[in-house]
Amino acid sequence: MPNVGLDNNLYENIVETIVRSVRNELENFKNQIKAEMTENMKLRHMIAMDDIRNPKKVKLESIEGDDDGINQLEVTMCPLVILFYSCFRKNPEKCSYLKAVIRGVLALPIGALVNALGAIALGAPVGIQYFPKTVNWSLLMSLFTFVPAASVFGSSWEDWRRIFAHTKPNASVDYMICLPAHGAVIGAWFGAWPMPLDWERPWQEWPICVSYGAMAGYLITMVLSFVLVLPRGRQQHPKAD
Amino acid sequence: MSQMTCKSLTIITLAGVIIQMIGLSLFVWGFFPVKPALTGVSGPESYRAPAFDSDENYGNISLPPHQLRSLYQDLSGIPPSFDRLILLVIDGLPAEFVLGKDGNPPRKAFMEAMPYTQSLLANGMAIGYHAKAAPPTVTMPRLKAMVSGAIGGFLDVAFNFNTQAMADDNLLGQFSSIGWKMVMHGDDTWLKLFPGLFTRHDGVSSFFVKDTIQVDQNVSRHLVDELSRDDWNLLILHYLGLDHVGHIGGRSSLLMAPKLAEMDEVVKMIHTSILTRENDQGWTLLVVVSDHGMTENGNHGGSSFEEADSLALFVGLRGHVSDYKSATQNTAQQVDIAPTLALLLGVPIPKNNVGVLIAETFDQLKDDHQLRALELNSWQLFRLLDAQISCLSCANISLNDFSDGQPSVTTECNDSLEKMFCCLYMNAAVLHSTWKSKKVSQSSSWEDYNSTVIAYHKFLKTASEWLSSRATDKPVDLLAFGVTAMLLSCLVLLSLTLHMGREINLIEKLHHYHSNNDMQMCFLDEIFVLGVILILVISMASSSMVEEEHYIWHFMSSTLFLILLRKTVQLLPAQNSLSKGTKNFKFQMCSVFVLLISGRILRGCHQGGVNWTHLPDISKWLENSGGVHVKTVQLVSVKYQENAFARSSYGATISAQMIYAVLGSTTVGTAVLSPWFMPIQISKVGSSRDIYSSISVPSDLLLQQPINAMPILLLLVQILTSLLHFSYSGLHHKEWVEISTLYFLGMAGHFALGNSNSLATIDVAGAFIVRGALHQECQFRTSSPDNAGLSLSGSADLKFNSIDSIHNCIAVNEESFICLECIFSEYIELLQKNQELVVPAAFHRISFKNMAALKHCFLLSMIVAFSLSSFQMSMAARNLLQAPAGPLPTLPPMPKVALPPMPSIPTLPQATLPPLPTLPNQPTLPKLPTLPPMPAAPKVTLPPLPSNPIPTTIPSIPNIPSTIPTIPFLSPPPST
């Protein structure tokens, strides 16, 4: 049996879980935006009342608020992603579910490190005051990129290279790993564009708009991967029978 | 597919290039318009109303000076208020230092530094103005504006790199025509602008930017003598020291207050001498002006408020009382100085003047004289308008129309442009004439007078504004034509490239047919490189993206490196079959990481741009932490680079010439030998060419400020690494990807050295070093000191060879003037820093000359080929200092030996603390009680405040160096 053996039930399960997770994510996103907006309202109120002259204060506070949002998102998404992708581990007969989960958990900090290094190389600010923000962001990115791949492929170098270097997904699960990861990275890359501009918006601070970009890219490519996966699943379905 | 012959290829290429150059020059010509200026000199006719038949030839300019002077007096009807003028020019003094800003007095330290000037202002003995200077805010165009009242085109910066005598009508020419004797001490720009006009002069060069003492002493030493003499009418004193202080340490330099105190002393000395002279021998007017201001960093050139905020301070106006409060708000234009002085001193207003007289300075005059002054200014501006607007036909609106009926101020003048000017002018003229006739009949009223003044001012203001805006108008057709030509040439060259590419593609396909898989995957970097072009074009549309261009370049180069990393992984052999392959792969990976890391450090070196300059960066940290770190970093960088390139030839002990001798030979040697040195597949032509660039980097290091030593080293590392990376990765990269990588590197490096798109970030202090070092190179290459022009380009060929160095050069070569002596001090300094050898300068000089004589012309053909580009470069650069383009300044050869080394100058303790971004919470708290209407509100709004975690990260307060380094000045000997 090549790739992932998809029988009827499992396939439906997948779709269900995915839909749930997407819904969850969207809700989180909404919550986050809400939180931000309330934060903004508070700030505006404070500005009106307080005549804050220093814009940096505003920025700092709003960032902290946003960090909470990312934190929440991570905390809720992390187990979902790990558990979900661990279902599709490669070689399920050799590798137990628990092992896949552990792999995913281990990959989280490693992927975060790689992502953080990449971000810093691309110009993310370095400094103690930025450290928690960078950590938050890179954990999120790790969740988008590394964790699924680690859960599924483990330490199979060839698979990793195929997905991330060559971008050649074959199986359905490959699509579900490869596309969102690339989408998140590209989204984050584009999300960084407004950062140096002089609009003086609080969300221009690192890593808010980059996170937004990453999430947007992730969501879009997630949907795209489903669009690509669904017909494949139907094709494979009779074969599996 | 028809093969293109060599001949047609050459012809088409040449045609494309030539069309490109023509288009570019047309565009530049249109973009920096040369303002049409009236020729000729204002004569007696300027005291007559402008006749509409334009028959104004009086032809009596050839009168002897004394007759002319009395003629002017008779014609003008204004008794001259002063018979002597002292023009004290303080280079780069922002008016803010003297007058304050926005109603606030100046900084306390500056107030205390200038007690006499401040007391003059407070007592109403002086009146000061924020005189807004027009860009470019560099000395020479500003001096021109002050004496002629005209706003030159922006290209004045470029056209006048070789300051030439001023041909337009100006105050000094007018003074000389009425027989005034003039004396000038200070900046020798005056001498170049007005050669032969001064009876006595002592010019100092604005060249030695690091000299802040001698340059002013050379002016002040004449002061006592000149003030005691009575044989001059105009004394110009141009002090450069303050500008130099700014260039070294910025506005808040520690040297600023002492320098202001020195200037205050000068003002005091002059004013006391004026007071003692008064009453018996006539009146002297002291005008203190500055040519431009300076930014916070002490640079200038742009049009920001700080740079354009120049001073105009009139001292010694009789019977003038003004309260101090208003003085901080007084604003004028810098060009207003010219008509004001002309009218106060009784000469015709220069022909091209667009300024308006400063009304307050005429308060001492009687009413009719004041009106007469306004009238004269209006006539002059009207003549200028007449020349600019071809059909300014006021003839059909004759005076009679107005004088018959009742003139009124309220006449609305909202017609077309010409009619509006006519109407405004006529309005004022009629009011004036009615006032005069009423005055004869003793029935003139205060209202009449007032309305006349208002009408005149209205006309003057409108006309002046229109004329100054006119100076920056751009001819659209010229621009369009230039752009079309450039597009056309682009199309020609592009089609040529495509045509050639089609042929080459066939060959490449043969190479790659066996590895079809790889071909598909290699496209990402190429797509990205093409996409960058698009991104850049789009980003140029947004001004804030242009301001922050350095972010774009760093982002792009890093992204490209990441893509290269990905590609390296792609190309990794599937099985770790051969050890050689793995090693190769490892090396490539490492090189990309080195590129990424050094790129990131480079980006952290300078926070450029506009919005985020306050953020901490490495250079600020180094400056704050004092000289030791800087020196260590520089030492390490220098040593590394020496070792990297001249290991065999010179060890620990080297003399200055040897550096360049070895450098030169290495350049040649590497160029020739590079195919064997590096594992380059010979198919790559580009690589060997690029070696030049890497070699020239160590020499660039010597040209940079110490703070930039590390960035230069990193740049060098980057270039080498990228070259190695490409050579190891074989044929997998397209050549143009490699070239664009180097180009990205160069752009990112250009910004990493602290440069930006603003004219103000050009570091003039660094230019001082460059000039010397460049000359060394030139000398070495051409060994013909008299052939300065050629040798200059000789040095440039090396730089223009490389993609990277183009930008490096622009970063470095603000000033490529030639000075033999500077180089020696530079090298001695360098050597002392290295703690290796201190060679007497005499030895340097002698052996250097021998060495230079032994070498002969190096690549003359290259010199010719690159002379054009280097000429552009040096042209733009040179005028920034308004340095002479002529022969070498003949300076005594030896004095540098006795001087202390200069290393610690750039490490002057910066008084500016870095912004404390995380601390603003506390200061805002006390403000809450000050809101009376909502006493209960703070309770509601307070919760957010305590919830904010008190910042755990208090920014490390930089160690302010406890020992203030001795500030050695490079004080050149007084130039004769």
Boltz contact constraints between the chains, C-beta under 6 A:
constraints:
  - contact:
      token1: [A, 42]
      token2: [B, 944]
      max_distance: 6.0
  - contact:
      token1: [A, 46]
      token2: [B, 941]
      max_distance: 6.0
  - contact:
      token1: [A, 49]
      token2: [B, 937]
      max_distance: 6.0
  - contact:
      token1: [A, 49]
      token2: [B, 941]
      max_distance: 6.0
  - contact:
      token1: [A, 50]
      token2: [B, 924]
      max_distance: 6.0
  - contact:
      token1: [A, 52]
      token2: [B, 924]
      max_distance: 6.0
  - contact:
      token1: [A, 54]
      token2: [B, 920]
      max_distance: 6.0
  - contact:
      token1: [A, 56]
      token2: [B, 917]
      max_distance: 6.0
  - contact:
      token1: [A, 57]
      token2: [B, 920]
      max_distance: 6.0
  - contact:
      token1: [A, 121]
      token2: [B, 558]
      max_distance: 6.0
  - contact:
      token1: [A, 121]
      token2: [B, 596]
      max_distance: 6.0
  - contact:
      token1: [A, 121]
      token2: [B, 600]
      max_distance: 6.0
  - contact:
      token1: [A, 122]
      token2: [B, 558]
      max_distance: 6.0
  - contact:
      token1: [A, 123]
      token2: [B, 554]
      max_distance: 6.0
  - contact:
      token1: [A, 123]
      token2: [B, 555]
      max_distance: 6.0
  - contact:
      token1: [A, 123]
      token2: [B, 603]
      max_distance: 6.0
  - contact:
      token1: [A, 128]
      token2: [B, 953]
      max_distance: 6.0
  - contact:
      token1: [A, 129]
      token2: [B, 953]
      max_distance: 6.0
  - contact:
      token1: [A, 165]
      token2: [B, 566]
      max_distance: 6.0
  - contact:
      token1: [A, 165]
      token2: [B, 569]
      max_distance: 6.0
  - contact:
      token1: [A, 165]
      token2: [B, 570]
      max_distance: 6.0
  - contact:
      token1: [A, 166]
      token2: [B, 521]
      max_distance: 6.0
  - contact:
      token1: [A, 166]
      token2: [B, 570]
      max_distance: 6.0
  - contact:
      token1: [A, 196]
      token2: [B, 548]
      max_distance: 6.0
  - contact:
      token1: [A, 196]
      token2: [B, 551]
      max_distance: 6.0
  - contact:
      token1: [A, 197]
      token2: [B, 544]
      max_distance: 6.0
  - contact:
      token1: [A, 198]
      token2: [B, 544]
      max_distance: 6.0
  - contact:
      token1: [A, 198]
      token2: [B, 611]
      max_distance: 6.0
